[in-house]
Amino acid sequence: MKKKMVAFILACLIALTAVPVGGWAEESRPEGKTNEGSAAQLAPQALSAILMDADTGTVIYEKNSREKLPPASITKIMTMLLTMEAIHDGKLKLTDKVRASEYASSMGGSQIFLEPGEEMTVDEMLKGIAMASGNDASVAMAEKIAGSEQAFVEMMNAKVQQLGLKDTHFANCNGLPVKNHYSSAHDIAVMSRELLKYPHITKYTGAYQDYLRKSSVKPFWLVNTNKLVRFYTGADGLKTGYTSEAKFCLSATAKRDGLRVVAVVLGEPNTKIRNNEVASMFDYAFSQYTMKSIYKPGEKLGSIKVEKGVLPELEIQADRSYSVLVKKGGNKQTLRHELQLSPSLKAPVRVGDPVGKLVVYQDGKHLKEFNITSPVAIEKAGWWKLFKRTMSNLFSL
């Protein structure tokens, strides 16, 4: 009897100790999430990661993606974005000369070894930033655009606000360690998408090797710090980063069969693991997902009557590709879309005024929504034009 009682007590003790241990292990296990809620274990050694469709912004996978972390040289994505915007707006040309100040030349870490007073074109500076991660080139470009690095940093943070980013604050333009300088994998992915709106940027971020000062007695050989652009088919950017605090970081992009994705990892232990985990994220995206086109650029969407306008109707065409990300092997017949255009507009109509939306559903659930805006301006017509239009309509009847 005593033996049975002892055995019973031991069994109870084993049961009591076994259950909490299993529970605690489950709670402390870091799990990634896909947009379907499954626990796909991508980027297991990264502190933070995200995988995003570059076209629609759909999150395919994320892990601690909103955690504020030091971004190291991934900071330069914003520096390149503001540079490309300045070029697009006509404030800069690729052939413009950029003079390196003593302050820019004094930057440590990764650099292209600019001498004080040395001049390079914007084109060459972009090479130095994108491929060699030049801290000196970044400051030189910041000073060219804004007059000083401090003024440029204010522009960077203004852009952060414009993009609606909640987990980012910049204190310099190159990512060297400094207080109050942080971002998140999610915010970096959004910045990367914005940068990719300027297709010319991949000329720099996607090149594996090039030269600066090629015609001089001391040419400077550039080798891209992002080795995926050489070894992963379809990879053409964007930016690596490393400091002892941030560890190894990467915002990478690749495109295959019309699908472009952005993968961001922060806090990886070394370059080999960083590159392997990003490659695995790309593999997952390209093997599991595809883009489904709803409207192609130039396709007519419809027309809207414009009351008292110089033009009686506003023709609406797709100004870009309207596509959605879908799982491969899924039933694409379950996709449905509704084009909800305003029944009429009142002149004047300005370029960019909202005129409707395109809503896409899958299996009856809201999948994606696109805003439709006016492609042209339509001024208010004068009374004589309106009178002639009215008389013409009467005679046609």
N, C-alpha and C positions, 0 to 999 in steps of 0.2 A: 504493500500500500504506500509506504514511504517513498519507494523507488518511483511509483507512478506519479506521486505528487511532485517530486523533484523534477521528473521529466516534463510534467505539465508546466511548471514554473519556468523552466529553461526555454521551452517552446514559445511561451508568451513573451519572454525577454527578447528572443531572437526576432519575433514578429514585430515587436514595438520598435526595435532599433533599425530593422531593415526598411520599414516604410518611409520614415523621414529622410534617410540618406538618399533613397531614390528620388523623393520629391525635391529635395534641395538641389540635386544634380540637374534635374530637369529645369528648375527655375533659373539656374545660373548659366545655362547653356545659351550662347548667343545664336539667335536664329535670324537668317535673312528672310525677306518676304518678296514674293513676286506679286505682279498685279493680279494674280489669281488666288493669292493667299497661301500657296504651297510653300514649304520650307526648303527651297532649293539652296544648297550650300555652296554658293559661289563666293569667291574672295574670302576664304575662311581666315586668312591671316591679316587681312586689312582691318584697321580700326574702324574704318567707315568706307562705304562703297555705294555706288548707284549705277544702274544700266538704264539708259533712256533712248527712246526713238528720237532722233534729231529732228525729224519733220514735224511730228505732232506733239512732242513733249511727253508722250506716254511713258510712264515708269514701268519697265519690265521687271526690275529687281532692285531692292534697296536693303541696306544694312546700316543702321545708325546714321542715315544720310543727312540728318539735320544737326548732327553734333558739331559744335564749333571747335575747329582745330587749326593749327598753323598750316598754311597752304604752301609755304616755301615758294619756289619759282613758278608754281602754277599761277601765282599773282600776275604773271606777265600775260596771261590770257586777257585780262582787263586792259593792260597796257596796249596790247596789240589791237584789241577791239576799238579803243578810242583813237588809235592811229588810223585804222581802216575807216572809221567814221569820218575822220578829218579829210582823208583822201576822197571819200565818196561825196562829201559836202563841198569839195573844191577848195578847202583851206590848205591842203597840202598836195604836192605832186611827188610821184616816186623819184623824180629827177632832182627835187629840191635838195640843197646841201644842208647838212646838220653839223654844226661845230661842237666839239666836245669841250666842255668847261673843265676847269681844274677839279671841281667837285665831282663831275661825272667820271673823270679819269681816275679818281681816288677810290672808286668802289672795289671792294675785295670780292672774293668768291669767284664764281664763273664770270669770265670776261673775255672781251676781244682785244684787250690791251690798247685802248684808245689813249693816245697822247694828248695832253692839253693843247687845244687849238687845232687838233686834227679834224679834218672834214671828211664825211662820207655822205652818200646820198641816202634818202629815206629807204630806197630799195635795199641798199647794203645794210643799213641799220636793222631793218626787218629780218634780214638773213641772220644777223648777229644775235638778235633776240630769240627768234624762233628755233634756230638750229643749235647755237652755242650757249643759249641762255645767258647772254651777256648782261650783267648787272650795269656795267658802264653804258652800254648801248641803250638800255631802258631809260636811264636817267637822262641821257643826251636827248632822246626822243621826247621825254616828258618836258624838258626845258624848251625844246623847240616848239611844242604845241601850246604849252601853258605859260611859259616864261620862267617857271621854277618848278621843282619837284613838288613842293608843298601845294602850289596852285593846281598842279596836275592831280595830286591825291584828292583834292576837293572835287575835281571832276569825276574821279573814279567813284567816290562815295555818292556823288549825285546820280551817277549811272546805276549804282546799286539800288538807290531809292526808286529810280525810274523803272527798274526791272522788278520791283517788288520783293527784293531779296531780304530775308529776315535774319540770316545767320552770318552776315559778312560785314566786316569793317576793315578798311585799308589804312595803313600808316605810312607806306612807301610804295614805290612803283615796281619793285623787283623781287620782293619776298624775303630779303635779308631779315634775320630775327630782330624783332622790335616789339615793344609793348603795344597792346591793343590792336594787333594785326591778326585777323582770323577769318576763316570762311568755313563752308561745309561742302560735302560732296554734292548735295543737291544744288546749292547755289553755283558751284563751279560748273556743273552740267548745264545749268541755264545760261551762264556766261558763254560756255563753249558753243551752245546752240546759236546764240547771238552772233558770235564771231564767225560761225560757218555760214551766216547769211551773206558773207562776202567771199564768194568762191575762190577769189584770187589768193586768199590767205594760205590755201593748201599748197600753193607753189613754194612757199617757204617751209611750212610745217611738215610737208610731205616729202621734201628732198632729203636724201640721205647724206650727200656730201656736196660741198661747193668750196669756193675760195673767196676771201676778201684780200684787197691789196694785190690782186693777181698780177698786175703789170709792174709792181714794185720789186725791189731787190729782196724783200722779205715777205713773200706771199703768205697769207694766213689760211691754213687748211681748216675748213669747217666739217665736222662730222656730227650728225644729228644725235642728240642725247637720247632720243626716243628710237630705240632699235627696232621697234615693231614696224616702222615704216619700211624697213628693208626685209624683215623676215615674216610679216603677216600679210597675206594677200588682201588688198583692199584698204589697208591702213594708210592714212595720209595726215596724221597729226595726233595730238595737238601740242601738249607741253608736259615736260617732266618737272620734278622738283625734289630737292633734298636739302635738309639741314639736320643737325643732330637732334634737334627738338621735334621736327616734323617727320623725320625718317623719310622713307622713299615714297614719293607720290607721283601720280600720273593722271592726266586727263587725256584720253585717247579717243580717236574716232576712226571708223572704218566703214566702207560702203561696198555692198554686194547686191546685185540684182535689184537695184532701185531702193534698197533699204539701207539707210545710214543710221548708225547708232553711235552714242557717246557713252564711254565707260570711264568712271572716275574711281580711283582708289587712293586712300590716304593712310599713312602710318604703316606701310609695308616694311618688313624687316630687311629686305635687300632687293637689288634690281632684278635678279633672276626670278624670285617669287612674284614680285610686282608684275613683271612682263608675262609670266605664265598665267597668273590669275586674270589679268586683263584679256589675254588671248582666250582663256576659257569662257569668259563672259561674252566675248564676241562670238565664239563657237555656239554658245547656247542661243544667242539672239538669232543668228543666221540659220540655225537648224530648226528652230521652233516657230519663227515668226516670218510674216511676209506683209507687204503693203497691198491694200485693196483700193484701187482708184474709184472715186465717186464721180468726180469731174476732172477733165484734163484742161490745162491752160488754153484759153481761147474759146472754150465751149460756151454756147449761149445758155444763160441760166433763166432769163426771162426779161420782161420789160415792166416799167412802172410809169403810170401817168403822172405828169408834173403839172400841177395847177398853176396857171399864169406864168409858165416858164417860156424862155426863148425857144426851147425845144419842148414839144408836147409830151415826149416820152423819154425815159432814161433806159437805155439798153444796158443790161447787166451781163457781163461775160466773166468766166472764171479767170481771175488775174494770176492764178497759180494752180498747182495741182492740189486738189482736195482729196486727200487719201486718209485711210485709217489703218491702224496696225491690227492684224488678225492672226490668230494661231494657225499654223499650218495643220492641214488635216481636218480642220473644223468645218462646219457647214456654213459656207459663205452665203447660201441662199437665205439665211436668217438675218442678213443685213438689210436694213430698210432706212431710207432717208426722206426727210421732209424739207422742202425749200420754202421757207416762210418769208416772203417778200412783203414789204409795206404795200397796201392796196393803192396808195397814191402819196405823192409828196407835194409840198407847197414851195414854190420858188421864193427866194434863191436856195439852190442846193450847192454845197461846197464839196470839194474833193475830200474823201475820207468820211463824209457824213454816214452814219449807220442807216442802212436801208433794208436790213433783214438778216436772217441767219439760216444756216444749213445745219440741220440736226440729224445725226446718224444714230440709229438704234440697232442693237444686236440681241436677238432672243427677247425682244420687247423691252430691253433695258437701254437707258441712255448711255451711249458709248462715247460720242464726241460732238462738239458744237463748234461751228465756224461762224464768225461774224462776217457779214457781207457789207461792204461800204461802197459809196459812189465813186466810180473811176474818173468822173469828170465834174466840172462845175457847170451849173445851169443858172444863168441870171434871170431875174424877173423881166418879163416882156413888157414893152410899152403898150399904151392903150390902143395905138393904131395897129400894131401887129396883132393884138388880141381881137380887135374889131374885124380885121381881114380874115383871121382864122375862123371866127364865128360865122361870117358871111360865106366863107368857103365851105364850111360844114353844112350850112343851110342849103346851098346850091347842090351839094353832093347828095343830099337827101332827096 
